[in-house]
Amino acid sequence: MRLVPALSMALAALMLASLTVGAANVDLRGIFRDPQAMLVLLESRLPRTLAVTLTGAALSVAGVLIQVLVRNRFVGPDTSGTAEGAALGLLAITILAPTSALWLRMGAAALGAMATTALFVTVIRRLPPREVMLVPIAGLVLSGVLGAVVTFIGWQTDLMQYVGAWLYSGEFSGVIAGRYELLWIAGLAAGLAWLAADRFVILALGQQVATGLGLSTAAVMRLGLLVVSVVTAMVVTTVGMIPFVGLVVPNLVSRIMGDNLRASLPVVALAGALLVLACDLIGRLAIHPYELPAGLILGVLGAGLFLWLLHKRPSHG
């Protein structure tokens, strides 16, 4: 199957298109003769394009991992309390240490995301194994409760603007050089997931089987939680949470490629980057020269894709 070359070519084409779309006119053919166009390209267009690509790829891989960890296809980083946990960590560090360094904010967001993801895993382990739909419901309930806590604290401390940017904006208009580099950490975390893909596959077989095969299930679970938490924290900190990417992209790829995690992860990453970049371009062109948030476009499209996934039977056995 030639999905990787095809998706790579499509992604490269959209990235080139992204470099030329915006309020300012940038002609790539004459970029070296126009200092103003070069400035726009290097300070705004290129960082934004890279930020969109990294966000889509990393969130999609994080979605695969959390689905493997909980052994359920209908959960994602945005429906398991992970994003709300990252926002809660950011809110806490903003209130307690408003002048803290960026790495402290990043660490607080990652710790909050990891704690809530671990709580979600603990909760679903107590659910009846055969009631698979209780898992996403539990995730939505946890997300709702944590979101309410974050909103209440944000309202009481007059930080609702930050809360809205972290959880509800999901847009890239503010991305410039120097304000998106945290997403490279998310990309590296996603790459770590690919290196450990075989361990996650064994973990998905169940704790008894994995232990019998000599795998340290606790260590692999911690690694998975770390990757999901770091990816989500970096995305929430930088551009706000993007809905549905980590939920629908892994499901769409699994319909085509099955459950070969090592082979499918590059396809998942490329497909996620392609989807988010396409939505960002639609948002920038819909009411040009103004723009709609990519999260808004993806929320509508992702909801439709999710409903289709619920009603469409997988084609493979």
N, C-alpha and C positions, 0 to 999 in steps of 0.2 A: 504493500500500500504506500502510495507516494504522497501522503498527507503532509509530511514535514516540508518537503520542497515547495509544494503548492501553497501551504499556509505562509511559508517564509517569503515567497514572491508577493503574495497578496499583502502581507504586513509591510514589506519594503515599499510597495506602491502607495499604501495609505500613509506611511511615514513621510514620503516625499510630498504627498498632497497636503499633509498637516503642516509642513514647513512653508507652504505658500498661502495658506488660508488664514485670514485675519483682517483686522481693520486697516493695517498698513500694507501697502503693496510691496511684495518681495518677489523679484524675478531672479530665480536661481541661476539663470544663464549669464546674468551680468553682475553677480553678487560681488565679485572681486573689484569691480569698477565703481561700486556704490558703497561708501563707508557707512551711510545711514542704514542701508538694507543689511549690511553685514552685522551691524550692532543689534538690530532687531532679531536677526537670525540667531546669533550666539547668546544673546541675553534673554530672549523670550521664546522664540519658536522651537529651537532645538531642545532646551530644557523641558518645555512643555511636552513635546513629542516623546522624549525619553521618559518623563514622569508617567504619562499615560500608558506607555508600553510596559514599564516596570510594574505599575499598579495592576494592570490586567493580568499579566503573567503570574505575579506573586500571589494575588488573591485566588486565582484559579487553582494553583498548586496547594495553597492552604486549604481550599475547599476539599480537594481530594484527600488530604491528610486527615482532616477532621471527620470525613465520612468513613475513612478506614478505621480510625481510632474508635468510633462509636458503632461501626458496622451498620450504618444506615445511610441511604442515598439522599435523604430529604432534609439534610442539615447543611449549614454553611457557616462561615465566620460571622455573618450578619444575622443569623437566626439561632445562635447558641449562647448568646450573652457575651461573646468575645469582644465585639466592638464596644458594647456598653461598659465592659470591664476596663478596656483601654481608656475610654473617656473618663471613667471614675478615677483611675489612677492619675490622669492628666489634671483632672479637677482638684484632686487632693494636693498634688504638688504645686499647683497654681495658687491655692489658698494658703498652704503652709509655708511655701518658699517661692513667692512670686518672682524673685530675681534669680532663680536657680538656673544653672547652665543647661544647655540643650540636652547633653547626655543624661542629666538627671531626669529631665522630663521624659526622655525616651525610655529610661529604665523604669520609671514609675508607670508609664503606659504599658510596657511589656509585662511588668509584674501584675498589674491589675487584670490584663487580658489573660495571663496564665492562671491566675487564681480563679477567675470566673469560668474559664474553660475546664479546669480541673473539677470545679464544683458541678458543672454540667455533666461531665463524665461520671462523677460519683452518683449523681441523682439518677441518671438513666440506668445505671447498673442495678438499681433497686426496682426497676420496672419489669413487668412480665415479658420474657423474651419473645413471645409470639405476638405481642401487641406492638408491631413495628411503628404504627402511626403515632403511638404515644411519645416516641422520641422527639420528632419535630415539634409536637405540641408542647412538650416540656421545655424545649429550647425557646419557643416563642413566649411561653409564660415567664421564663427566666429573663429573657431579653426585655419583656415588658416591665417586669418589676425593677430590674436594674436601670432601665431607661427612665422610669418614674423617679427613682432615687436621684439619678444624675440631674434630671430636670428640676426636682425640688431644691436640691442643693444649689444648682446654678441660679435658680430664681431668688433664693434667699441671699445669695452672695453677689447678685447683680452680674453674673457671668453667663447669662443666657446666650449672648452673642458667640461666646466660645463654644458652648455646648452645641449650638446650631451648626457651627462650622465643623465640629468634630463628627457629629452623628447624622446630620441631615443635608448638608450641602452637596458633598460629592462632586466637586467641580475643580477645574484646573486653570481657571483664569488668572489666579494669583501666582502661578508657578513662574519663577524666573531663576536665573543662575544664582546659586547660593542658597536656594530655598527648597530644593527638591532632593538633595544628595542623600538624605536618609533612606530614600527608596532603594538605593543601591544595596543597603543592608538587607532590605526585604528580598531583593533579587538573590543575594548570596544565601540567605536562609532557604529560599526555594531551591537553589542549587544543592544545598545540603540534603534536602529531602530526596532528590534524585539519587544521590550517592548512597542513601540508606533505604532505597526503595524495596529491596529484597527483604529487609528486616520488617518493614511495615506490612508487607504481604503475609509474612509468617505470623505476625501479630494478629492479623485479621482472621486467621484460622481459629482463634480462640486461645485463652490463656493456657489451658492444659496441653493442647497440641504444641503451642510455641515453646512451653517449658520443656516438653518432652524432646523437642528438637534442639535443645541447648540454648535457647534464646533467653536473654534477660528481659523479660516483659516490662518490668518497671523502668529499666533504663531506656528502652525503645519508646515507651509511653511518654517518659519525660522529654525525650528528644522531639517527638511529635508535637507535644504541647508547646515546647519552646519555639519550634518553627512557626506554628500557627499563631502564637502570641506575638512573636517579633514581627511577622508580616503584617498582622492586623494593627499592631501598635504604630508601626511606621506609616502605614496608609492613613490611619486616623489622625496622626500627628501632622502629616504633611498636606493632605488634600481632603480629608473627611472620608467617611465610609461610603463605598460604592456598593449598591445593593445587587443581589442576585448573581454576581459573577462567580463566586465560589460555590454557588448552588447549581446553576444550570449548566455551566461549561463542563464540569466533570461528568455530568449525566449525559450530555450530548455526545461527548467523546466516547464514553463507555458503551453507548448504543452502537457505535461503529467499530470500536477496537476491542471490546470486551474488558476483562479485568487484569490485563497484563500491565501492572503499574509502571515498571521500568520503561516499557515501550511507549506507554500512553502519556507519561508526564511531559515530555517535550511537546507533544501535540496539544495537551491541555494548556500549557504555558503559551504557546503560539496562538491558540484559539482564543484564550482569554485576552491577550494583548490586542488581537485583531478586533474582538467584539467591543472592548472599551474604546479603542481608537476610532472605530466606526461611529460609535455613539457620540464621542466627543466632536467628531467632524460634523455629524448631523446637527448637534447643538450649536455649533459655530456658524453653520450655513442657514439654519431654519429662519432666523430673523436678522441676518447679516445687515449691518456690521455689529449688532448686539449678539448676545449668545444665551443659550439655555444651558443649565448645568448638565454635564454628562450623566450624573446620577439620576436626574429626572427622566432623561431619554431611556436610560437602562432600566429604570424602575418600571416603565410602561412595557418596554420590550421584554424584560426579564419575567414580568408577571405572565405575559402571554406564553413565553417559552415554558415556564414552569407548569402552567395549566395543560399545555400540550404534552409535557412529559408525564403528567399524572394520568392522562387518558390514553396515551400511546403505548402499546405493548412493545417490549424490546424485540428486535428482529432476530437476535441470536439466542441460542438455547441456554 
